[in-house]
């Protein structure tokens, strides 16, 4: 997905000389698409993410549209103060290309986990947050949002993601989609969308269980509110994310539902406390360890969806 993003950015830069790309000594084999075509608009600042944000703030204040590329954990936490006091405070068009959200870089250990990044970025209410679910959605989201005013946080998967079940236009232009006709509702975003659809298909094929899935690209309370309004009758909503259950889509859904006079029960599934213990590992292994693998999710959703059941622990 990161390669698709940079390829699209390079195409946009051909007609928009304001676009510049900065990296903190990362992204090699990916950023060359841009760097080779526009060497005077590409800057490697070295292992200095905070300085990169400061430089981008200056460029944006002079009319440029800077994109800062790094691992999601570093962009969201290591230089958050500089991002808050610069682009966020002054409403500048600095874009963060955050790669490997969740545990995408799990093999490198906890220092590379980005499991609080969405909570940080949405805390001010002044940063647009996008988490595309496929490479095609990623490219279209960039095309339609890159010149928007104010700061943007793009949360990307490392690798290409292809899933024909996810409608590109709806996810990119509207910011969300609903798949399925009824039953328990799954609400998710990013690469977890394919997992949600796989689980829904598995439960339907094996047990005749009906689920509906809401996939969100623009992580914004108003977008979530509109997405939830499309749900057909259901007794339970389950949020699913590769992020802490606090501060992400689970919290956003809770905030929206809290304003309703009546609503379904809410179950928030995310990366729990166990992610802080033990050794790192592949993304799939770490998700499974936190109960977010497909087999564990099927069991959990069967429990939640059972008639007369109480919320599962």
N, C-alpha and C positions, 0 to 999 in steps of 0.2 A: 504493500500500500504506500509506503514512503517513496518508492521509486515512481509510482504513478503520480504522486503529489508533485515531486520535483520535475517530472517530465511536463506536467501540465503548467507548472509555474514557469518553466522555460518558454513554453509557447506563449503564455500571457506576457512575458517580459519582452517579447519581440515587438509588441505594439504599445507597451507601456514602459517607458524609460524610467519611471519612478521606482520600479521593483528592484530591490537588492536582496541578496541572500547572505546571511552570516552563519557561521558554524563555529562551535567551540571544539575544534579539532576532532570532529566526528562526522560520520556520513560518507566516508570514502567508499567508492564503487556506486554511490547513489547521487551525490551532489555534482559529479563531473558533468552530467547532462547540462546543468546550468553554468558551472564554472568555466567549462571550455568555450561556451558560446558567448558568455559575458564576463570575461576576466576582470573588467574594470568595475563590475557590480557584484563581485563575490569577495568576501572577506573571511579568512580563517583567523579568529582572534586568539587561538590557542586554548589551553584548558583554563578558561576564565569566563564562565557563564555570566557572572555579575557584570563584568566589564562589557560583555557582548550586549546585554540589555541597556547599559548606559550609552553605548555607541549607537544602538538602534533608536534610543530615545532622541538623541541629537539628530540623527538622520530624519526621523519622522517629523521633528519640529521644523525641519527645513524643507518639508514637502515630499520626502521620499516615502515609500511603503516598504519597510524592512521586514524580512522574514528571518526568524532566528531558529536554527535547527539544532536539536540536541535530544538526548534521552529524556523521557517524560519526567522522571524523578528529579533530574537536575534542573530542568527548566521550571518546574512548578515549585520546588522547595529551596534549592540552593540560592536562587537569585530572586526570591519572591519580594523581598523588601524593595529592591531596585525596580522591579516591575510595578509594584504598587505605587511607589513614590514618583515614578516617571510616567509611563503610558497610561496607567489606570487613573492617577490623579488628574492628569492633563488631557485625558481622552484622546490619546494619540494612536494612530493606526499601526501599532507594532503587532506583528503576528508571531505567535509561538508555534513551531512545528514540533509537537511533542510525540516522540516515537516510543513505542513499547509501553503503552499505558497498562495499568494492572501489573501483572507479573510476566510481561513479555520478555524481560531480561532476567528472568528468574534464576538462570544458571549463574549469574554474577552475584547472587545473594541479596539480602535485605536492603543494602544501600542502593540497589537499582530497582526496587519495587516502587511503583507509582500507584499507591492505593489510597492516597489522600488528595490527589491532584485536583479532582473535580470539586471537592469540598472547598479547597483553597480558592480556585478560580471563580467560583460562583459566589463567594462570600461577600464581595463588594457590590454585587449587582451591576457591575459596569463592564464585565468581560463577557463577550459572546463565546460560548463553548459548543464546539461541534465534534461529534464522535461518529464518523461514517462507518457503516457496517460492511461495505464492500469497496473494492478499488474503484469501480465505476461510479459509485455514489461519492467517493472521495474526490474524484476529478471534477465532478459537476458541482459539488459544494464549493470547492475552491474557485471555480469559474464565476459563480454567482455571488460570492461573499468577499473576495479578496480586496475589493476597493471600498468596502463598507467603512463608515467612520468608527473610531474607537478601537480598542485592543481586541484581539481574537486569540483563542486557544484552540488549536486543532489537535485532537487526541487520536493518534494513528496507531494501527497495528504495524509491526515490522514487515511482515510478509504480505504478499498479494492475497486478497480474499475475493473469491468468485462464488456467487450464489444467485442463480437465476430466479429463485423464489422471492427475492427482495426487489421491489420495484424502484428503479433508479430515480425516475422523475418525481415520484411522490415523496420519497425519502429526502431528496435533495431540495426540491422546490417548496414543499409543504413543511417538511421537517419531521414528519412522522408518517407511519402507515399502520393499518390494522389488518391482520391476516387471520382468517378463521371466522366462523359464523356464531359461535357461542361457547358457553361453558366457562370454566375457570380461566382467568385472564393472566397472561404472562406479560410483564412490561420490562423491556430491556433496551440495549443500545450497543453500538460497536460490534466487535467480533463475537460477542455473546449472542447476537441475534441468530446466527446460524445454529448455535447450540440449542437455543430455545425452540427453533423450528424442528430440529432433529428430535428433540424430546417430545414435542407435540405430536409429530408423526408416529413416533414409537409407541406412545401411550394410546393413540387412536388405533393403530394396527394391532397391537397386542391385547388391549383391554377395552376397546371401544370407547375410550374416554375422549371427550370433546374439549378442546382448548382453543382460545383465541389469543393471538399474540399482537402486542403493540410494540413496534420498533421505533425508537426516537433517535433522530440525528442531531437536532438542535436542542441541547440540554438547557431548557428554559422553562420556568414554571408555567407561563402562559401556553407554551407549546404542549406541555404535559397535560394541562387542563383541557385543551382542545382534543388531544388524543384520547383521554379518558372519557370524554363526552361521546365518543363513537362506540363505546363498549355496549354490547347487548347484555341483557340481564345476566349477572353472575353473583355468586355469594362470596367469592374470594378473589383478591388480586395478589399476585406474587411478583415482586420485583427481583430481577436477576442481573447481577453486575460483577465485573472483575475490579472491584473497588470496595473500600470499606462500606458496610451497610449504612453507615452514618455519613451524611453529606452528599451522597450521590443521588441516583434515580430513586432509591428507596425513600430518602428524606424528601425529595421533591414531590413524590407521589403522596406522602403523608401530609405535607404542607397543603397540597391542593385538596385532598380529601377532608382535611380538618375544617375547611370552609363550607362543606356540604352538610345539609340537615340530616342526611342518612347516606350511608355508603357501605360497600362490601368490606369484609375483614381484609386487613392488609398483612402480608407476610414479606419481610425484607430478607432476601438472600444475597449475601455478598461475601467478601473475604473476611473471615473472622479472626479471632485471637490466635488460632493455631498457625496462622501464616507467619507469626513473629518467632516461632520456635523451629528448631531443627535446621537442617541444611537447605540451601537453595536447590533448585531443580528446574526441569523444563516447565514451560507454561502449563502444559497438560497435566503434568504430575502435581504441580502446586494447586491448580484448580480442583483436581480430584481430591487432594488432601483436605481442601476446605469444603468438601461436599458439593462442589460445582461441576463435577464430572457428569456425563449424561446418565450413567446408571444410577448414581446417587440422587440426581434430580428427579428421575422417573419415580423412584421410591418415595421421595419427599412429596411430590405432587400428587401421587396416588393417595397418600395419607391425608393431605389437605383437602383433596377433592372427594374423599369418601363421604357418603351421606351421613349426616349427624355427627361428623368428627369434630373434635376440638382442634385448635391450632397445634401443629406438631412442634416439638421443641427442637 
